[in-house]
Every structure is written in C-alpha cells, then in structure tokens.
C-alpha cells in the first residue's frame, strides 16, 4: 500500500476523532450548564459551531477521496 493510499483513511479517522471530541465536549458543556454556568456552556457551544460548519465539507471531501 502506498502512502497516498493511506491519506483518505487517515483523513477519515481524523474526522471521526473530531466528531467524537465534539460529542464529549458537548456533554461537558451540558454538565457545566446544569451546575449554573450557562455563560461558560454557551461559550463552549459557540466554539463547537466551527466543527458543525465544517462537517458537511469534510464529509463531501472524504466521499470524493474514498470513491473508487
């Protein structure tokens, strides 16, 4: 397997990790909010918006790279 063949798999795994981190951080922001820090939770969610905005582009790009 060549190095260029590994790139799509690597990008897919990086994206998968990114989405897992987003879910974990969202859980933490919910926990923070439940304990009275709504402002901190909102700041965290605002930061996570970047992941949401980029997710569709990443998925489309991976689909193109992984297409046979």
C-alpha positions in Angstrom: 0.0 0.0 0.0 1.4 3.4 -1.0 1.5 6.4 1.2 -1.1 8.2 -1.0 -3.4 5.2 -0.4 -3.3 5.9 3.3 -4.3 9.5 3.1 -8.1 9.0 2.7 -8.1 6.6 5.6 -6.1 9.0 7.7 -8.4 11.9 7.0 -11.5 9.7 7.7 -10.0 8.8 11.1 -9.1 12.4 11.9 -12.7 13.4 11.1 -14.0 10.6 13.2 -11.9 11.7 16.2 -13.0 15.3 15.7 -16.7 14.3 15.9 -16.0 12.2 19.0 -14.3 15.1 20.7 -17.2 17.3 19.7 -19.7 14.9 21.4 -17.6 14.7 24.5 -17.1 18.4 24.8 -20.9 18.9 24.3 -21.5 16.5 27.2 -19.2 18.5 29.4 -20.9 21.8 28.4 -24.3 20.3 29.3 -22.8 19.3 32.7 -21.4 22.8 33.3 -24.7 24.4 32.4 -26.6 22.1 34.8 -24.3 23.4 37.5 -25.1 27.0 36.9 -22.5 28.2 34.4 -24.8 28.9 31.4 -22.4 31.5 30.1 -19.4 29.1 30.0 -21.6 26.4 28.4 -22.7 28.8 25.7 -19.1 29.9 25.0 -18.2 26.2 24.6 -21.1 25.6 22.2 -20.2 28.7 20.2 -16.7 27.3 19.8 -18.1 23.9 18.6 -20.1 25.7 15.9 -16.9 25.7 13.8 -17.0 21.9 13.7 -20.6 21.9 12.7 -20.0 24.5 9.9 -17.1 22.4 8.5 -18.6 19.0 8.9 -20.5 18.8 5.6 -17.5 20.0 3.6 -15.3 17.4 5.3 -17.9 14.6 4.6 -18.2 15.6 0.9 -14.4 15.8 0.5 -13.9 12.4 2.1 -16.6 10.9 -0.1 -14.7 12.1 -3.2 -11.3 10.9 -1.9 -12.7 7.5 -0.9 -14.7 6.9 -4.1 -13.4 4.0 -6.1 
